[in-house]
């Protein structure tokens, strides 16, 4: 749990960032890798749309589906090797399809909690 890993100040910063994410999620869907990631974000209070990558589609088909429905998205894949690769690949594809890709939360969480490698680890 993050409460045990972070100082009080770091925990307040994290909670503030998550509040910003909740607000952004009211208007933009969050893309995650799978159901465990979705569950973790729901437990953090996100109530907007969360879309899972692992739906059996190719990365290109997934990006096309997203681009056909949304003009902006929040990308929040894991910070492990696979997640970093997917983040780059999906972000590039979506931008080519004129979708605004928000990586702000992905970058800030990675910088704030570098020892966390997956979204599902984000528990307070």
Secondary structure, 3 states (H helix, E strand, C coil): CHHHHCCHHHHHHHHHHHHHHHHHHCCCEEEECCHHHHHHHHHCCCCCCEEECCCCCCHHHHHHHHHHHCCEEEECCCCCHHHHHHHHHHHHHHHHCCCEEECHHHHHHHHHCCCCCCHHHCCC
